[in-house]
Amino acid sequence: MSVLSLPLRITGARVLGATGFEARALTISDGMISEGPAPEVALPGYDILPGIVDIHARPGGTPSLAALDRQLAAQGITTAWVAQGWGWQGGACAPDAAAGFLDRHASHRLRSRTDLRVLLHCDTHMMDAETRLLELLHRYGVSAVLFVDSLSDAAVPVAPELRATAGALRLRGDEVHRFLCNLAHAFDVMNIRSGSYGDRDGQSRERLAMMGAKICVAPVASGAASVARAWSDPVALPAAGVTSPGLRPDMPDPRDLISAGMCDALVSDGTPEMLMQAALHLDRSGALPIAGAWSLISSRPAQVLGLRDRGRLAPGQRADLVLLHRASGAVAATMSAGRWIYRNPEFAPPLHAPQPARREIGARALAETAGER
């Protein structure tokens, strides 16, 4: 359970600013970064950084949204979009399964620690489910959709019924353009941001960019990232590739794209622990200074999906932050909208400023009243 942070002024810690760490105090009040006096707590030996924003989280082996929520908070993630499939293959990505997930998510959000949202992976050949898709997006307030062309995959479905479905959908390829155009118009009206996942070439990326699907996530080909950059569209890359470049041999090396200025954000894509590790690795290796590296997992992904109120530790921003234990590099605590949502039992210090005891306040008031008499 999260704990509301009373007005608090943190001193003694280093605070990450626009150009690097700064020795300054940080005041938190009413869930926001603010200015002015407040009860103080000193945290020497700690660093304060903006809360991590993950625009493409995957549940992976996590059994429930509550467990995923706890896992994200423990990794310093304060805002996340969880990817849910919407495809023709059935199983977990079938429309009925997606509708069930959206319903469970709506219920979980009432008690969520992090700001947990949904991003739908929509197969480009789901023409027959267009009406239901739009109805669910509207009902549940889904704010982001990524298109996936699974029929371009080299792998052929093993199940005979899926092979038949795939073959029938390929014959209807001329319907895809109209379907995507219809969605593009609806998304403009509904203020839904869209993009693509796993672009295999520049041509497919350009086709979707022309229809308003601007975000390029985990492109398989560097040419797709180049086309996205030519269109001034944001590119988001899996964080795991920064520290383990051979982990996804089918994808371009994120370090090359980052050094070429072709990366706007890093995403967890199923490995939430890699986001912080990737940013710190970029700083320690000299590829990017800490302010630029951390922006790839905070302010810049927030901007990609239209959130301007987080990602920086400045007055007027949401009080989303990560407290790092400097000596160990461990996440000591995570705060979301002014609430401590995670505390590391090994490294978290006392996180509340001492308050005068109520009994002492009452006794002082009585004494002052007696004096006035």
Salt bridges, closest charged atoms under 4 A:
GLU22 OE1 - ARG24 NE 2.48
GLU40 OE2 - ARG9 NE 3.83
ASP47 OD1 - ARG14 NE 2.78
ASP47 OD1 - ARG326 NE 2.99
ASP69 OD2 - HIS108 NE2 3.23
ASP96 OD1 - ARG132 NH1 2.69
ASP115 OD1 - ARG109 NH2 2.66
ASP115 OD2 - ARG117 NH2 3.02
ASP115 OD2 - ARG310 NH1 2.76
ASP123 OD1 - HIS125 ND1 3.87
ASP128 OD1 - ARG172 NH2 2.84
GLU135 OE2 - ARG139 NH2 2.79
ASP149 OD1 - HIS125 ND1 3.98
ASP153 OD1 - ARG200 NH2 2.94
GLU175 OE1 - ARG172 NH2 2.93
ASP199 OD2 - ARG205 NE 2.92
ASP233 OD2 - ARG205 NH1 3.48
ASP233 OD1 - LYS214 NZ 3.15
ASP250 OD1 - ARG248 NE 3.37
ASP253 OD2 - ARG255 NH2 2.90
ASP264 OD2 - ARG229 NH2 2.98
ASP264 OD1 - ARG300 NH2 3.37
ASP269 OD1 - HIS56 ND1 3.04
ASP269 OD1 - ARG58 NE 2.86
ASP309 OD1 - ARG310 NE 2.87
ASP320 OD2 - ARG318 NE 3.10
